[in-house]
Amino acid sequence: MTVEVDDIREVLIGITDSLLPDATISFWIDIATDIVEANIGENVTDVQKDRAIKIGASYYSLQSYATYLQASAGRVPNNVVGQITEMSRAFSVLLSIISRAEGAMGPPSTIIATTKSKFDV
């Protein structure tokens, strides 16, 4: 599977193309792909690779959206800042995993620990 703009829009729910153009998302998919390809280890599955690209492109696209909000409204909502922080952590973890991958995604607790605080109630 190749990561497409619609895949990123599934992650960035509610951010329309008028607020975040497809061309911007496409640009960040290309950048995330380059970053993942530069860090890929042996025996990385396509699923692992695509997951890392999807989170990376979502992270960078969300940063672009936040820049737009800052410029137009003068502030970035706390929930967007929180999402950027969590995606940054997830992308870092995924890059670490694929750089040392030997076919497995690693222990689920590695990824869960990075996002646990976001989902704790």
Contact map, one row per residue, 1 for C-alpha under 8 A:
1110000000000000000000000000000000000000000001100100000000000000000000000000000000000000000000000000000000000000000000000
1111000000000000000000000000000000000000000000000100000000000000000000000000000000000000000000000000000000000000000000000
1111101100000000000000000000100000000000000000000100110000000000000000000000000000000000000000000000000000000000000000000
0111111100000000000000000100100000000000000000000000000000000000000000000000000000000000000000000000000000000000000000000
0011111110000000000001001100100000000000000000000000000000000000000000000000000000000000000000000000000000000000000000000
0001111111000000000000000000000000000000000000000000000000000000000000000000000000000000000000000000000000000000000000000
0011111111100000000000000000000000000000000000000000010000000000000000000000000000000000000000000000000000000000000000000
0011111111110000000000001000000000000000000000000000010011000000000000000000000000000000000000000000000000000000000000000
0000111111111010000000000000000000000000000000000000000000000000000000000000000000000000000000000000000000000000000000000
0000011111111000000000000000000000000000000000000000000000000000000000000000000000000000000000000000000000000000000000000
0000001111111000000000000000000000000000000000000000000001000000000000000000000000000000000000000000000000000000000000000
0000000111111110000000000000000000000000000000000000000001000100000000000000000000000000000000000000000000000000000000000
0000000011111110000000000000000000000000000000000000000000000000000000000000000000000000000000000000000000000000000000000
0000000000011111000000000000000000000000000000000000000000000000000000000000000000000000000000000000000000000000000000000
0000000010011111101100000000000000000000000000000000000000000000000000000000000000000000000000000000000000000000000000000
0000000000000111111110000000000000000000000000000000000000000000000000000000000000000000000000000000000000000000000000000
0000000000000011111111000000000000000000000000000000000000000000000000000000000000000000000000000000000000000000000000000
0000000000000001111110000000000000000000000000000000000000000000000000000000000000000000000000000000000000000000000000000
0000000000000011111110000000000000000000000000000000000000000000100100000000000000000000000000000000000000000000000000000
0000000000000011111111011000000000000000000000000000000000001001100000000000000000000000000000000000000000000000000000000
0000000000000001111111111000000000000000000000000000000000000000000000000000000000000000000000000000000000000000000000000
0000100000000000100111111100000000000000000000000000000000000000000000000000000000000000000000000000000000000000000000000
0000000000000000000011111110000000000000000000000000000000000000000000000000000000000000000000000000000000000000000000000
0000000000000000000111111111000000000000000000000000000000001001000000000000000000000000000000000000000000000000000000000
0000100100000000000111111111100000000000000000000000000011001000000000000000000000000000000000000000000000000000000000000
0001100000000000000001111111110000000000000000000000000000000000000000000000000000000000000000000000000000000000000000000
0000000000000000000000111111111000000000000000000000000000000000000000000000000000000000000000000000000000000000000000000
0000000000000000000000011111111100000000000000000000000111011000000000000000000000000000000000000000000000000000000000000
0011100000000000000000001111111110000000000000000000110110000000000000000000000000000000000000000000000000000000000000000
0000000000000000000000000111111111000000000000000000000010000000000000000000000000000000000000000000000000000000000000000
0000000000000000000000000011111111100000000000000000000010000000000000000000000000000000000000000000000000000000000000000
0000000000000000000000000001111111110000000000000001110110000000000000000000000000000000000000000000000000000000000000000
0000000000000000000000000000111111111000000000000000100000000000000000000000000000000000000000000000000000000000000000000
0000000000000000000000000000011111111100000000000000000000000000000000000000000000000000000000000000000000000000000000000
0000000000000000000000000000001111111110000000000000000000000000000000000000000000000000000000000000000000000000000000000
0000000000000000000000000000000111111111000000001001100000000000000000000000000000000000000000100000000000000000000000000
0000000000000000000000000000000011111111000000000000000000000000000000000000000000000000000000000000000000000000000000000
0000000000000000000000000000000001111111000000000000000000000000000000000000000000000000000000000000000000000000000000000
0000000000000000000000000000000000111111100000000000000000000000000000000000000000000000000000100110000000000000000000000
0000000000000000000000000000000000011111110100001000000000000000000000000000000000000000000000100111100000000000000000000
0000000000000000000000000000000000000011111100000000000000000000000000000000000000000000000000000111110000000000000000000
0000000000000000000000000000000000000001111100000000000000000000000000000000000000000000000000000011111000000000000000000
0000000000000000000000000000000000000000111110000000000000000000000000000000000000000000000000000000111000000000000000000
0000000000000000000000000000000000000001111111011000000000000000000000000000000000000000000000000100111100000000000000000
0000000000000000000000000000000000000000001111111000000000000000000000000000000000000000000000000000001000000000000000000
1000000000000000000000000000000000000000000111111100000000000000000000000000000000000000000000000000000000000000000000000
1000000000000000000000000000000000000000000011111110000000000000000000000000000000000000000000000000000000000000000000000
0000000000000000000000000000000000000000000111111111000000000000000000000000000000000000000000000100000010000000000000000
0000000000000000000000000000000000010001000111111111100000000000000000000000000000000000000000000100000000000000000000000
1110000000000000000000000000000000000000000001111111110000000000000000000000000000000000000000000000000000000000000000000
0000000000000000000000000000000000000000000000111111111000000000000000000000000000000000000000000000000000000000000000000
0000000000000000000000000000000100010000000000011111111100000000000000000000000000000000001001100000000000000000000000000
0010000000000000000000000000100110010000000000001111111110000000000000000000000000000000000000000000000000000000000000000
0010001100000000000000000000100100000000000000000111111111000000000000000000000000000000000000000000000000000000000000000
0000000000000000000000000000000000000000000000000011111111100000000000000000000000000010011000000000000000000000000000000
0000000000000000000000000001100100000000000000000001111111110000000000000000000000000011001000000000000000000000000000000
0000000100000000000000001001111100000000000000000000111111111000000000000000000000000000000000000000000000000000000000000
0000000100110000000000001001000000000000000000000000011111111100000000000000000000000010000000000000000000000000000000000
0000000000000000000000000000000000000000000000000000001111111110000000000000000000010011001000000000000000000000000000000
0000000000000000000000000001000000000000000000000000000111111111000000000000000000000000000000000000000000000000000000000
0000000000000000000100011001000000000000000000000000000011111111100000000000000000000000000000000000000000000000000000000
0000000000010000000000000000000000000000000000000000000001111111110000000000000100010000000000000000000000000000000000000
0000000000000000000000000000000000000000000000000000000000111111111000000000000000010000000000000000000000000000000000000
0000000000000000000100010000000000000000000000000000000000011111111100000000000000000000000000000000000000000000000000000
0000000000000000001100000000000000000000000000000000000000001111111110000000000000000000000000000000000000000000000000000
0000000000000000000000000000000000000000000000000000000000000111111111000001000110000000000000000000000000000000000000000
0000000000000000000000000000000000000000000000000000000000000011111111100001000000000000000000000000000000000000000000000
0000000000000000001000000000000000000000000000000000000000000001111111110000000000000000000000000000000000000000000000000
0000000000000000000000000000000000000000000000000000000000000000111111111111000000000000000000000000000000000000000000000
0000000000000000000000000000000000000000000000000000000000000000011111111111000000000000000000000000000000000000000000000
0000000000000000000000000000000000000000000000000000000000000000001111111110000000000000000000000000000000000000000000000
0000000000000000000000000000000000000000000000000000000000000000000111111100000000000000000000000000000000000000000000000
0000000000000000000000000000000000000000000000000000000000000000000011111111000000000000000000000000000000000000000000000
0000000000000000000000000000000000000000000000000000000000000000000011111111000000000000000000000000000000000000000000000
0000000000000000000000000000000000000000000000000000000000000000000011101111100000000000000000000000000000000000000000000
0000000000000000000000000000000000000000000000000000000000000000011011001111110110000000000000000000000000000000000000000
0000000000000000000000000000000000000000000000000000000000000000000000000011111110000000000000000000000000000000000000000
0000000000000000000000000000000000000000000000000000000000000000000000000001111111000000000000000000000000000000000000000
0000000000000000000000000000000000000000000000000000000000000000000000000000111111100000000000000000000000000000000000000
0000000000000000000000000000000000000000000000000000000000000100010000000001111111110000000000000000000000000000000000000
0000000000000000000000000000000000000000000000000000000000000000010000000001111111111000000000000000000000000000000000000
0000000000000000000000000000000000000000000000000000000000000000000000000000011111111100000000000000000000000000000000000
0000000000000000000000000000000000000000000000000000000000000000000000000000001111111110000000000000000000000000000000000
0000000000000000000000000000000000000000000000000000000000100110000000000000000111111111000000000000000000000000000000000
0000000000000000000000000000000000000000000000000000000000000000000000000000000011111111100000000000000000000000000000000
0000000000000000000000000000000000000000000000000000000000000000000000000000000001111111110000000000000000000000011001000
0000000000000000000000000000000000000000000000000000001101100000000000000000000000111111111000000000000000000000000000000
0000000000000000000000000000000000000000000000000000000100100000000000000000000000011111111100000000000000000000000000000
0000000000000000000000000000000000000000000000000000000000000000000000000000000000001111111110000000000000000000011000000
0000000000000000000000000000000000000000000000000000001000000000000000000000000000000111111111000000000000000010011000000
0000000000000000000000000000000000000000000000000001001100100000000000000000000000000011111111100000000000000000000000000
0000000000000000000000000000000000000000000000000000000000000000000000000000000000000001111111110000000000000000000000000
0000000000000000000000000000000000000000000000000000000000000000000000000000000000000000111111111000000000000110010000000
0000000000000000000000000000000000000000000000000001000000000000000000000000000000000000011111111100000000000010000000000
0000000000000000000000000000000000010011000000000001000000000000000000000000000000000000001111111110000000000000000000000
0000000000000000000000000000000000000000000000000000000000000000000000000000000000000000000111111111000000000000000000000
0000000000000000000000000000000000000000000000000000000000000000000000000000000000000000000011111111100011000000000000000
0000000000000000000000000000000000000011100100011000000000000000000000000000000000000000000001111111100010000000000000000
0000000000000000000000000000000000000011110000000000000000000000000000000000000000000000000000111111100000000000000000000
0000000000000000000000000000000000000001110000000000000000000000000000000000000000000000000000011111110000000000000000000
0000000000000000000000000000000000000001111100000000000000000000000000000000000000000000000000001111111111000000000000000
0000000000000000000000000000000000000000111100000000000000000000000000000000000000000000000000000001111100000000000000000
0000000000000000000000000000000000000000011110000000000000000000000000000000000000000000000000000000111110000000000000000
0000000000000000000000000000000000000000000100000000000000000000000000000000000000000000000000000000111111000000000000000
0000000000000000000000000000000000000000000000010000000000000000000000000000000000000000000000001100101111110000000000000
0000000000000000000000000000000000000000000000000000000000000000000000000000000000000000000000001000100111110100000000000
0000000000000000000000000000000000000000000000000000000000000000000000000000000000000000000000000000000011111110000000000
0000000000000000000000000000000000000000000000000000000000000000000000000000000000000000000000000000000011111111000000000
0000000000000000000000000000000000000000000000000000000000000000000000000000000000000000000000000000000000111111100000000
0000000000000000000000000000000000000000000000000000000000000000000000000000000000000000000010000000000001111111110000000
0000000000000000000000000000000000000000000000000000000000000000000000000000000000000000010011000000000000111111111000000
0000000000000000000000000000000000000000000000000000000000000000000000000000000000000000000000000000000000011111111100000
0000000000000000000000000000000000000000000000000000000000000000000000000000000000000000000000000000000000001111111110000
0000000000000000000000000000000000000000000000000000000000000000000000000000000000000100110010000000000000000111111110000
0000000000000000000000000000000000000000000000000000000000000000000000000000000000000100110000000000000000000011111111100
0000000000000000000000000000000000000000000000000000000000000000000000000000000000000000000000000000000000000001111111110
0000000000000000000000000000000000000000000000000000000000000000000000000000000000000000000000000000000000000000111111110
0000000000000000000000000000000000000000000000000000000000000000000000000000000000000100000000000000000000000000001111110
0000000000000000000000000000000000000000000000000000000000000000000000000000000000000000000000000000000000000000001111111
0000000000000000000000000000000000000000000000000000000000000000000000000000000000000000000000000000000000000000000111111
0000000000000000000000000000000000000000000000000000000000000000000000000000000000000000000000000000000000000000000000111
